[in-house]
Amino acid sequence: MGATRVIETLVLSLLLLLSSSSATQRKKTRAAPRMPCKQMVFYFHDILYNGENAKNATSAIVGAPAWGNRTILAGQNHFGNVVVFDDPITLNNNLLSIPVGRAQGFYLYDRKDYFTAWLGFSFFFNSTQHRGSITFAGADPLNKTRDISVIGGTGDFFMARGIATLMTDAVEGDVYFRLQVYIKLFECW
C-alpha cells in the first residue's frame, strides 16, 4: 500500500512538472505580431437632420427617449438616441469631393453618465478601385482615436477581418461630424 502511494505521488509530481514547463514554454514562444494584408484610409461625413436641413441630411434620429425628440439630440450625453445614416465616403476630408461609396448603418448613444456610442455599419463601395462592402461593429467611447472591429465583407473584401481606427476629424455642433477611418485588414481572401 505504501509503495503504491509513493508511485502515485511521483507520477502526479511528474505530470505537474511537465504541465508547468510546457506552459512556461508557450509563454516564451509568442507569435510575432501579424502585419495587415491591406490598409486603407477613408472619411465619412455625417449630416444629422435637424428639422431644417432635409435636402442635405444624411442621417436621422429614429429613436429617442421620452424626454427627447427626433430633430434634436437628447441632453444627458444623447442617451437613448438611435440614429440611422447613409453617409458619403470620400478619399479625403472634403465633403464635396467625389464619393467612393456610402457608409450605411446606425449608432446609438448607450450611456447616461458618459458620452459614448455603439456603432454597426457597412461601407458600400461603388468606385473602380473597390467593389463590395466592409462591415464594422463595436463600442465607440468617443476618445480622440478608438478601434472598432471589421467583422466581414463582400466582393473585394470577402470575409475580411481586422480593425478600424476611428478619429473624429471635424465637428460642427450636433449637426455635422467627419470621421477618418483607418482600416487594417488582417484576413484578406
PEJO-V507499 format. One record per residue. N is the residue number from 1. RES is the residue in one letter. NEAR is the number of other ideal C-beta (glycine too) atoms within 10 Angstrom. D_CENTER is the distance of its C-alpha to the mean C-alpha in Angstrom with 1 decimal. Layout:
n = {N | N}
res = {RES | RES}
near = {NEAR | NEAR}
d_center = {D_CENTER | D_CENTER}
This chain:
n = {1 | 2 | 3 | 4 | 5 | 6 | 7 | 8 | 9 | 10 | 11 | 12 | 13 | 14 | 15 | 16 | 17 | 18 | 19 | 20 | 21 | 22 | 23 | 24 | 25 | 26 | 27 | 28 | 29 | 30 | 31 | 32 | 33 | 34 | 35 | 36 | 37 | 38 | 39 | 40 | 41 | 42 | 43 | 44 | 45 | 46 | 47 | 48 | 49 | 50 | 51 | 52 | 53 | 54 | 55 | 56 | 57 | 58 | 59 | 60 | 61 | 62 | 63 | 64 | 65 | 66 | 67 | 68 | 69 | 70 | 71 | 72 | 73 | 74 | 75 | 76 | 77 | 78 | 79 | 80 | 81 | 82 | 83 | 84 | 85 | 86 | 87 | 88 | 89 | 90 | 91 | 92 | 93 | 94 | 95 | 96 | 97 | 98 | 99 | 100 | 101 | 102 | 103 | 104 | 105 | 106 | 107 | 108 | 109 | 110 | 111 | 112 | 113 | 114 | 115 | 116 | 117 | 118 | 119 | 120 | 121 | 122 | 123 | 124 | 125 | 126 | 127 | 128 | 129 | 130 | 131 | 132 | 133 | 134 | 135 | 136 | 137 | 138 | 139 | 140 | 141 | 142 | 143 | 144 | 145 | 146 | 147 | 148 | 149 | 150 | 151 | 152 | 153 | 154 | 155 | 156 | 157 | 158 | 159 | 160 | 161 | 162 | 163 | 164 | 165 | 166 | 167 | 168 | 169 | 170 | 171 | 172 | 173 | 174 | 175 | 176 | 177 | 178 | 179 | 180 | 181 | 182 | 183 | 184 | 185 | 186 | 187 | 188 | 189}
res = {M | G | A | T | R | V | I | E | T | L | V | L | S | L | L | L | L | L | S | S | S | S | A | T | Q | R | K | K | T | R | A | A | P | R | M | P | C | K | Q | M | V | F | Y | F | H | D | I | L | Y | N | G | E | N | A | K | N | A | T | S | A | I | V | G | A | P | A | W | G | N | R | T | I | L | A | G | Q | N | H | F | G | N | V | V | V | F | D | D | P | I | T | L | N | N | N | L | L | S | I | P | V | G | R | A | Q | G | F | Y | L | Y | D | R | K | D | Y | F | T | A | W | L | G | F | S | F | F | F | N | S | T | Q | H | R | G | S | I | T | F | A | G | A | D | P | L | N | K | T | R | D | I | S | V | I | G | G | T | G | D | F | F | M | A | R | G | I | A | T | L | M | T | D | A | V | E | G | D | V | Y | F | R | L | Q | V | Y | I | K | L | F | E | C | W}
near = {4 | 6 | 7 | 8 | 9 | 9 | 10 | 10 | 10 | 10 | 10 | 10 | 10 | 10 | 10 | 10 | 10 | 10 | 10 | 10 | 10 | 10 | 10 | 10 | 9 | 9 | 8 | 7 | 7 | 7 | 5 | 5 | 5 | 10 | 8 | 14 | 14 | 14 | 11 | 17 | 11 | 22 | 24 | 24 | 24 | 20 | 21 | 21 | 17 | 17 | 10 | 10 | 14 | 9 | 6 | 11 | 18 | 21 | 22 | 17 | 20 | 12 | 13 | 18 | 16 | 6 | 10 | 18 | 12 | 15 | 14 | 15 | 21 | 18 | 10 | 14 | 18 | 24 | 20 | 18 | 23 | 17 | 22 | 16 | 21 | 15 | 24 | 19 | 22 | 19 | 15 | 11 | 13 | 11 | 17 | 8 | 13 | 10 | 20 | 19 | 23 | 20 | 26 | 17 | 19 | 16 | 19 | 18 | 23 | 17 | 15 | 12 | 8 | 11 | 13 | 18 | 19 | 16 | 21 | 14 | 21 | 21 | 27 | 20 | 23 | 12 | 12 | 7 | 10 | 19 | 14 | 17 | 20 | 28 | 18 | 23 | 16 | 18 | 15 | 19 | 11 | 14 | 11 | 7 | 10 | 17 | 16 | 19 | 15 | 23 | 16 | 17 | 24 | 16 | 13 | 16 | 27 | 13 | 11 | 24 | 16 | 23 | 16 | 23 | 14 | 21 | 14 | 15 | 14 | 13 | 11 | 9 | 9 | 11 | 17 | 19 | 18 | 20 | 21 | 17 | 20 | 15 | 20 | 17 | 20 | 14 | 17 | 15 | 11}
d_center = {62.5 | 61.9 | 61.2 | 58.6 | 56.8 | 56.9 | 55.5 | 52.6 | 51.8 | 51.8 | 49.6 | 47.1 | 47.1 | 46.6 | 43.6 | 42.0 | 42.7 | 41.3 | 38.0 | 37.5 | 38.3 | 35.9 | 33.1 | 34.1 | 34.1 | 30.6 | 29.4 | 31.3 | 29.9 | 26.1 | 24.5 | 23.9 | 20.3 | 19.1 | 18.8 | 16.2 | 18.0 | 16.5 | 15.0 | 14.5 | 14.0 | 13.8 | 14.1 | 13.6 | 16.2 | 16.2 | 19.8 | 20.3 | 23.5 | 25.9 | 29.1 | 30.5 | 28.1 | 27.9 | 28.6 | 25.7 | 23.0 | 19.8 | 18.4 | 20.4 | 20.4 | 21.2 | 21.4 | 23.0 | 24.7 | 28.5 | 29.0 | 26.7 | 27.1 | 25.2 | 25.9 | 25.1 | 22.2 | 23.5 | 24.7 | 23.6 | 20.1 | 19.7 | 19.5 | 19.8 | 18.8 | 16.9 | 16.2 | 15.9 | 15.5 | 16.7 | 16.1 | 17.6 | 15.8 | 18.1 | 18.7 | 19.9 | 19.5 | 22.5 | 21.8 | 25.0 | 24.3 | 24.2 | 21.0 | 19.7 | 17.8 | 16.1 | 12.7 | 13.4 | 12.0 | 12.0 | 11.0 | 13.3 | 14.7 | 15.3 | 17.4 | 20.9 | 21.6 | 18.6 | 16.6 | 13.0 | 10.9 | 8.7 | 6.8 | 7.6 | 8.6 | 10.1 | 11.7 | 15.4 | 17.6 | 21.3 | 22.6 | 25.0 | 22.7 | 19.9 | 20.3 | 18.0 | 14.4 | 10.9 | 8.7 | 4.9 | 4.5 | 4.5 | 6.8 | 7.3 | 10.8 | 11.6 | 13.0 | 14.2 | 11.3 | 8.2 | 5.6 | 2.3 | 4.1 | 6.2 | 8.5 | 11.4 | 13.4 | 16.9 | 19.7 | 19.2 | 15.8 | 17.4 | 15.6 | 13.2 | 11.1 | 9.3 | 6.9 | 5.7 | 7.4 | 7.8 | 11.4 | 13.4 | 16.2 | 18.5 | 19.3 | 22.5 | 23.1 | 21.3 | 21.7 | 19.7 | 16.7 | 15.3 | 12.0 | 12.2 | 9.4 | 10.6 | 9.7 | 11.3 | 12.3 | 14.3 | 15.7 | 17.5 | 20.3}
